[in-house]
Amino acid sequence: MSMIKRRIGFGAAALVASTILAGGALAQGAGPFAGGKPLTMLIGFGPGGGYDTWGRTVGRHIGKHLPGTPNVIPQNMPGAGSFQAASNIYNIAPKDGTVMAIIARDAPLGPITGAEGARFDPLKISWIGTPTTETNVCIATAKSGLLTPKDITEKTFIVGDTGAGTGTRSYPKALTEILGMKFKLISGFPSSSDVFLAMERGEVDGMCESLDSVSGKRPNWLKDKVVNILFQGAAEPNPELKGVPFVLDLATTERQKSEIRFLYAGQGIGRPFVAPPGLPSDRLKMLRDAFNATMKDPEFIAEVKKANLDLEPEDGEHLEALIKQIYATPKDIVDKIGKLIQ
């Protein structure tokens, strides 16, 4: 073998060796979290509410299921019912798997209904999963004297509102028109916890909020009848709420039912975790696998139970398919609900 050939052979061998070593380093977690880089967890609401609880609970466990076991840094980014966090994920956050977010279950309805500030495309965003599906309950303090859905067709129901894109605003606004209910919204609350305090102070009569948020933040309210559940809304009635009217059953026409189904589509989305669009397939798989593993993590499950939260997870593929189904809703229904909830 000539000297030139020997040199070429040595160079090729060195290149192969360096490639193998680089691949080994990547497999050991160098990847997106090289050099101790953390995972940033954006939370689309202020501290203390249900989304904040879920975001921080998942954040305390998901890092150990990611390559390199990165630290997870929760960052509250309230604004416009989580549109700000969703828009940040879609337009600003790096597409390398180092940033994810929890956004409002109803936020995906924002772009299709033309809501102001919804600068993201749910059909392109990366859906990671949800730890639970939801039941929304409209609750009123016992002191308000409101007991049934019929009561709020006859008397004004003053409710707290945590912003556009949330059920606290969307459901009361739309149901006022669809079913003739007399909701009056008081806006400006950063999170559901702030509305709960306002209810205790007698500043508002109640709110429309997820059942797990009510149970988690005020576990005695339902048991001690501090509040009354006027009705529930979800993909289907919650078996734990026997005897509580289901919102779909309050409709008297097929058109009303179609409108209410679209309005409450977000309940099947639950507490969605998302990541930027256009993630490399290996990074999307990394986040989805870590999320799915977290849902089965015994320590995570124990913490969820201790917080009185319902664990009924769905994976990212399920959410992605659900979003496509929602975006196939007839335009006339979308347009009507979009105008009602703005």
WOQUI-V299029 format. One record per pair of residues at least 24 apart in sequence whose ideal C-beta (glycine too) atoms are under 10 Angstrom apart, sorted by the first residue. I is the first residue (numbers start at 1). J is the second residue. Records with the same first field share a line. If there is no record, write none. Layout:
I->J + J
//
This chain:
26->67
27->67
28->67 + 68
29->66 + 67 + 68 + 69 + 70
30->67 + 68
31->66 + 67 + 68 + 70 + 96 + 97 + 98 + 282 + 283 + 286
32->66 + 67 + 68 + 70 + 94 + 96 + 97 + 98 + 99 + 280 + 282 + 283 + 286 + 287
33->63 + 66 + 67 + 68 + 69 + 70 + 71 + 96 + 97 + 98 + 286
34->67 + 68 + 70
35->68
36->68 + 70 + 71
37->68 + 70 + 71 + 96 + 98
38->63 + 70 + 71 + 72 + 73 + 98 + 99
39->63 + 66 + 68 + 70 + 71 + 72 + 73 + 74 + 97 + 98 + 99 + 100 + 287 + 290
40->70 + 71 + 72 + 73 + 74 + 75 + 93 + 94 + 98 + 99 + 100 + 101
41->72 + 73 + 74 + 75 + 76 + 99 + 100 + 101 + 102 + 273
42->73 + 74 + 75 + 76 + 77 + 82 + 84 + 85 + 86 + 88 + 89 + 93 + 99 + 100 + 101 + 102 + 103 + 273 + 274
43->74 + 75 + 76 + 77 + 78 + 82 + 85 + 101 + 102 + 103 + 191
44->76 + 77 + 78 + 79 + 80 + 81 + 82 + 83 + 84 + 85 + 86 + 87 + 88 + 89 + 101 + 102 + 103 + 104 + 107 + 163 + 165 + 166 + 272 + 274
45->76 + 77 + 78 + 79 + 81 + 82 + 84 + 85 + 102 + 103 + 104 + 162 + 163 + 166 + 190 + 191 + 192 + 193
46->76 + 77 + 78 + 79 + 162 + 189 + 190 + 191 + 192 + 193 + 194
47->74 + 76 + 78 + 190 + 191 + 193 + 194
48->76 + 190 + 191 + 192 + 193 + 194 + 196 + 197 + 217
49->76 + 78 + 162 + 166 + 168 + 189 + 190 + 191 + 192 + 193 + 194 + 195 + 196 + 209 + 210 + 213 + 216 + 217
50->102 + 132 + 134 + 191 + 192 + 193 + 209 + 210 + 211 + 212 + 213 + 214 + 215 + 216 + 217 + 271 + 309
51->76 + 78 + 82 + 85 + 101 + 102 + 103 + 104 + 105 + 162 + 166 + 191 + 192 + 210 + 213 + 271 + 272
52->76 + 78 + 102 + 190 + 191 + 192 + 193 + 213
53->102 + 192 + 193 + 212 + 213 + 216 + 217 + 271 + 304 + 307 + 309
54->102 + 130 + 131 + 132 + 210 + 212 + 213 + 216 + 270 + 271 + 272 + 273 + 304 + 307 + 309
55->85 + 100 + 101 + 102 + 103 + 271 + 273
56->102
57->131 + 271 + 294 + 300 + 303 + 304 + 306 + 307 + 309
58->100 + 102 + 128 + 129 + 131 + 271 + 273 + 290 + 291 + 294 + 295 + 297 + 300 + 303 + 304
59->100 + 102 + 273 + 294
60->294 + 299 + 300 + 303
61->290 + 291 + 293 + 294 + 295 + 297 + 298 + 299 + 300 + 301 + 303 + 304
62->100 + 128 + 273 + 287 + 290 + 291 + 293 + 294 + 295 + 297 + 300
63->290 + 294
64->290 + 293 + 294 + 297 + 299 + 300
65->286 + 287 + 289 + 290 + 291 + 292 + 293 + 294 + 295 + 296 + 297 + 300
66->97 + 98 + 286 + 287 + 289 + 290 + 291 + 293 + 294
67->97 + 286 + 290
70->98
72->100
73->99
74->102
75->99 + 101
76->190 + 191
77->101 + 103
78->162 + 163 + 190 + 191
79->117 + 163 + 164 + 165 + 190
80->104 + 107 + 110 + 115 + 116 + 117 + 118 + 119 + 163 + 164 + 165 + 166
81->106 + 107 + 110 + 115 + 117 + 118 + 161 + 162 + 163 + 164 + 165 + 166 + 167 + 168 + 169 + 170
82->106 + 107 + 110 + 118 + 162 + 163 + 164 + 165 + 166 + 272
83->107 + 110 + 111 + 115 + 116 + 117 + 118 + 119 + 120 + 163 + 164 + 165 + 166
84->117 + 119 + 163 + 165
85->120 + 274
86->110 + 111 + 117 + 118 + 119 + 120 + 122 + 125 + 165 + 272 + 274
87->117 + 118 + 119 + 120
88->119 + 120 + 276
89->120 + 125 + 126 + 274 + 275 + 276 + 277
90->118 + 119 + 120 + 121 + 122 + 124 + 125 + 126 + 274 + 275 + 276 + 277 + 278
91->119 + 120 + 276 + 277
92->276
93->274 + 275 + 276 + 277
94->276 + 279
95->126 + 275 + 276 + 277 + 278 + 279 + 280 + 283 + 284
96->275 + 276 + 279 + 280 + 283
97->126 + 275 + 276 + 279 + 280 + 282 + 283 + 284 + 285 + 286 + 287 + 290
98->275 + 276 + 283 + 287
99->275 + 276 + 287
100->126 + 128 + 273 + 274 + 275 + 276 + 279 + 287 + 290 + 291
101->125 + 128 + 272 + 273 + 274 + 275 + 276
102->128 + 130 + 131 + 271 + 272 + 273 + 274
103->165 + 269 + 271 + 272 + 273 + 274
104->162 + 163 + 164 + 165 + 166 + 167 + 168 + 170 + 266 + 269 + 271 + 272
105->130 + 132 + 133 + 134 + 136 + 165 + 166 + 167 + 210 + 264 + 265 + 266 + 267 + 268 + 269 + 270 + 271 + 272
106->134 + 136 + 164 + 165 + 166 + 167 + 168 + 169 + 170 + 171 + 263 + 264 + 265 + 266 + 267 + 269 + 341
107->164 + 165 + 166 + 266 + 269 + 272 + 274
108->165 + 265 + 266 + 269 + 272 + 274 + 319 + 322 + 323 + 326 + 327
109->165 + 170 + 262 + 263 + 265 + 266 + 269 + 326 + 327 + 329 + 334 + 337 + 338 + 341
110->164 + 165 + 170 + 338 + 341 + 342
111->327 + 338
112->262 + 265 + 323 + 326 + 327 + 329 + 331 + 334 + 335 + 337 + 338
113->165 + 170 + 262 + 334 + 335 + 336 + 337 + 338 + 339 + 340 + 341 + 342
114->334 + 335 + 338 + 339 + 342
115->164 + 165 + 170 + 338 + 341 + 342
116->164 + 165 + 342
117->163 + 164 + 165
118->164 + 165
120->274 + 276 + 277
121->277 + 323 + 327
122->269 + 272 + 274 + 277 + 319 + 320 + 322 + 323 + 324 + 326 + 327
123->277 + 320 + 323 + 324 + 326 + 327
124->276 + 277 + 278 + 323
125->272 + 274 + 275 + 276 + 277 + 278 + 279 + 319 + 320 + 323
126->273 + 274 + 275 + 276 + 277 + 278 + 279 + 283 + 284 + 287 + 288 + 316 + 320
127->269 + 272 + 273 + 274 + 275 + 284 + 288 + 314 + 315 + 316 + 317 + 318 + 319 + 320 + 321 + 322 + 323
128->272 + 273 + 274 + 275 + 279 + 284 + 287 + 288 + 289 + 290 + 291 + 292 + 315 + 316 + 319 + 320
129->270 + 271 + 272 + 273 + 274 + 287 + 288 + 290 + 291 + 292 + 294 + 295 + 313 + 314 + 315 + 316 + 317 + 318 + 319
130->268 + 269 + 270 + 271 + 272 + 273 + 274 + 291 + 295 + 312 + 313 + 314 + 315 + 316 + 318 + 319 + 322
131->212 + 270 + 271 + 272 + 273 + 291 + 294 + 295 + 300 + 304 + 309 + 310 + 311 + 312 + 313 + 314
132->210 + 211 + 212 + 270 + 271 + 295 + 304 + 309 + 310 + 311 + 312 + 313 + 314
133->212 + 234 + 235 + 236 + 238 + 267 + 268 + 269 + 270 + 271 + 310 + 312 + 313 + 314 + 318
134->167 + 209 + 210 + 211 + 212 + 213 + 233 + 234 + 235 + 238 + 264 + 266 + 267 + 268 + 269 + 270 + 271 + 310 + 312
135->210 + 211 + 212 + 214 + 229 + 232 + 233 + 234 + 235 + 236 + 237 + 238 + 239 + 240 + 241 + 244 + 246 + 264 + 267 + 310
136->167 + 168 + 170 + 171 + 208 + 209 + 210 + 211 + 213 + 214 + 231 + 232 + 233 + 234 + 238 + 247 + 264 + 266 + 267
137->167 + 206 + 207 + 208 + 209 + 210 + 211 + 212 + 213 + 214 + 215 + 222 + 227 + 228 + 229 + 230 + 231 + 232 + 233 + 234 + 238 + 241 + 244 + 247
138->167 + 168 + 171 + 172 + 175 + 181 + 183 + 206 + 207 + 208 + 209 + 228 + 229 + 230 + 231 + 232 + 233 + 245 + 247
139->196 + 199 + 205 + 206 + 207 + 208 + 209 + 211 + 214 + 218 + 221 + 222 + 226 + 227 + 228 + 229 + 230 + 231
140->199 + 204 + 205 + 206 + 207 + 227 + 228 + 229 + 230
141->199 + 200 + 202 + 204 + 205 + 206 + 221 + 226 + 227 + 228
142->221 + 224 + 225 + 226 + 227 + 228
143->199 + 202 + 205 + 226 + 227
144->199 + 202 + 204 + 205 + 206 + 227 + 228 + 230
145->205 + 228
146->205 + 206 + 227 + 228 + 230
147->228 + 229 + 230
148->228 + 230 + 231 + 245
149->175 + 179 + 181 + 230 + 231 + 245 + 247 + 249 + 250
150->181 + 230 + 245 + 250
151->181 + 182 + 228 + 230
152->176 + 179 + 180 + 181 + 182 + 183 + 205 + 206 + 230 + 231
153->179 + 180 + 181 + 182 + 250
154->180 + 181 + 182
155->182 + 205
156->181 + 182 + 183 + 184 + 205
157->181 + 182 + 183 + 184 + 185 + 204 + 205 + 206 + 207 + 208 + 230
158->182 + 183 + 184 + 185 + 186 + 198 + 199 + 203 + 204 + 205 + 206 + 207
159->183 + 184 + 185 + 186 + 195 + 198 + 199 + 204 + 205 + 206 + 207 + 208 + 209
160->185 + 186 + 187 + 188 + 189 + 191 + 192 + 194 + 195 + 196 + 197 + 198 + 199 + 203 + 204 + 205 + 206 + 207 + 208 + 209
161->185 + 186 + 187 + 188 + 189 + 195 + 204 + 207 + 208
162->187 + 188 + 189 + 190 + 191 + 192 + 193 + 194 + 195 + 207 + 209
163->187 + 188 + 189 + 190 + 191
164->341 + 342
165->266 + 341
166->191 + 192 + 208 + 209 + 210 + 266 + 341
167->192 + 207 + 208 + 209 + 210 + 233 + 263 + 264 + 266 + 267 + 341
168->192 + 195 + 207 + 208 + 209 + 210
169->207 + 208 + 341 + 342
170->208 + 263 + 264 + 266 + 337 + 340 + 341 + 342
171->207 + 208 + 209 + 231 + 233 + 247 + 260 + 263 + 264 + 266 + 341
172->206 + 207 + 208 + 341
173->263 + 337 + 339 + 340 + 341 + 342
174->259 + 260 + 262 + 263 + 264 + 336 + 337 + 338 + 339 + 340 + 341
175->208 + 231 + 233 + 247 + 250 + 259 + 260 + 263 + 340
176->340
177->259 + 336 + 337 + 339 + 340 + 341
178->247 + 250 + 251 + 253 + 255 + 256 + 257 + 259 + 260 + 263 + 336 + 337 + 340
179->231 + 247 + 250 + 251 + 252 + 256 + 259 + 260
181->230 + 231 + 250
183->208
191->217
192->216 + 217 + 218
193->217 + 218
196->221 + 227
199->226 + 227
200->226
206->230
208->233 + 247
210->234 + 267 + 270 + 271 + 309 + 310
211->238 + 240 + 241 + 244 + 310
212->270 + 271 + 304 + 307 + 308 + 309 + 310 + 311 + 312
213->271 + 309
214->308
215->240 + 307 + 308 + 309 + 310
216->304 + 307 + 308 + 309 + 310
217->307 + 308
218->308
219->307 + 308
232->264 + 267
233->260 + 263 + 264 + 266 + 267
234->264 + 266 + 267 + 268
235->261 + 264 + 265 + 266 + 267 + 268 + 269 + 322
236->267 + 268
238->267 + 310
240->310
255->332 + 333 + 336
258->329 + 330 + 332 + 333 + 336 + 337
259->329 + 332 + 333 + 334 + 336 + 337 + 340
260->337
261->326 + 329 + 333
262->326 + 329 + 330 + 333 + 334 + 336 + 337 + 338
263->333 + 336 + 337 + 340 + 341
265->322 + 323 + 325 + 326 + 327 + 329 + 337
266->322 + 326
268->314 + 318 + 319 + 322 + 325 + 326
269->314 + 318 + 319 + 322 + 323 + 326
270->310 + 312 + 313 + 314 + 318 + 319 + 322
271->309 + 313
272->314 + 316 + 319 + 322 + 323
273->316 + 319
274->316 + 319
275->316
284->316
285->316
287->316
288->315 + 316 + 317
289->315 + 316
291->315 + 316
292->316
//
